[in-house]
Amino acid sequence: MVDPADRPAQLVLANFASALAVDLSEHVVLQKWATQAPREVWLLRPGDLLVTPVRPSEAFLKAACGLLGMAPADVDIVTVPDLPGLAMADSVRRAGLLPVLARWAHERPGARLLPVALDTPTALLARELGIGMAPYPDEAPPTPRTVAAVRELNTKSGFRTAARDLGIRIPPGETCAAADLPDVIRDALGVHGGVAVKPDRAAGGHGLRFLTEPETEPEADPEVGAESGAAPTLTSAPVRAANRWVVERLIPHRWSLSAQFTVEGSSTHWDFDGSMTVHDGAFTGYRSPSPVPRAAGELREWGALFGRHLAARGYHGPFGLDALLAEDGSTLYATEANVRRTATTTPYALVRRLAAAGQRSDAAWHTGHTPGGPDASFEQTNTLLTEAGLTYDPDTGEGVVLYADVSSGVPVRYLVVAATTERAAELEGDARRLLNGR
């Protein structure tokens, strides 16, 4: 079932620990994200190497490789735990693995480095190993200017500046220093009645707060959240430690939407779009295709504009745009860009590989998660789905895949693939009832 695409070997670097997403001092958050690193197995083909902070379980690796039509022995996996305060590429150096990885690359002419995020330590790692950076051409690797642009555009303020210049609609708001945040929030609440307060550099809703009245506990620790339609009344501060903040008008909305694109040379290609699901203000999953075609069309137009902006700065690779469709059902607001691989790019890569094997290119797919129990394991959870007849069946082209590993206390993350949105929703409902009742 292996995709026959002919490409050189890849060193897949699961560098969830990157300063592109949050400050590297946020080690607890980065450790939480790193539990998802085994999902990068779905990007591997025979001859590839995965460098990961969390090693996949043997059961997960066997099942994933089996679905992809290869054996676990066909790929190599190196585990390098993230060190507090360091980017993943720097942890690789501290572990003394440069000679090992360089030897692997030397034995595979044309090998490429494929990271989750393009940051300065990772660009340096590629040069030290003497390999190219996927998907950049060998004759034009990412320059310091490109890496700096990626870093800037992964901030809320950097995206807002670019969006204004490109004519992309964004919520009214402003960027401020931490010292000015209380005054800016107070003034914005007086104008808008409700605001979203965001650390300038954050991902996954980390540190995000919705406020509908002034703060009264400025020393409170932040909680992880995500944009949602209902705005809770919060009186605690949104911040623990960040230098810059964005305060935006709160947008009551019908849909939280996202689209993914790829920049190749001077061209920008739309990959997929869909809606993000939330629960109690936190991101829980994704449903593709988009349920609102008109808004999806506008988001694609914005993606083309933003892609040209990235291409002009030498960027090659994936990026996503997130947006909110207001309650009027017609006004779309872009909220941020993620110029890196995101939580949806790897599941989508798996969907494409499964579709290629089944000669289907129009599948509907959902991702989501349920709580993981204290004794949860991949083998036990996958057996539940198998016995219920819910696991993905290549013959029918539908079913459920546990796209990330399962372990104690870690959410059980699933991918549902089906021919239609309705069928995907039906299968997802069956899987959630089963997993929640185990």
Secondary structure, DSSP 8 states (H G I E B T S, - for coil): ---------EEEE-----TTTS-TT-HHHHHHHHTTGGGGGGG--TT-EEEESS---HHHHHHHHHHHT--GGGSEEEE----TT--HHHHHHHTT-HHHHHHHHHTSTT-EEEESS--HHHHHHHHHHT-EETTS-TTS---HHHHHHHHHHTSHHHHHHHHHHHT----SEEEEEGGGHHHHHHHHHHHHS-EEEEESS--TTTT-EEESS--SBTT---------SS-----B-S-SS-SEEEEEE---EEEEEEEEEEEETTEEEEEEEEEEEEETTEEEEEEES-S-HHHHHHHHHHHHHHHHHHHTTT--EEEEEEEEEETTSS-EEEEEEE-S--TTHHHHHHHHHHHHHHT----EEEEEEE---TT--HHHHHHHHHHTT-B-BTTTTBEEE--S---TTS-EEEEEEESSHHHHHHHHHHHHHHHHT-
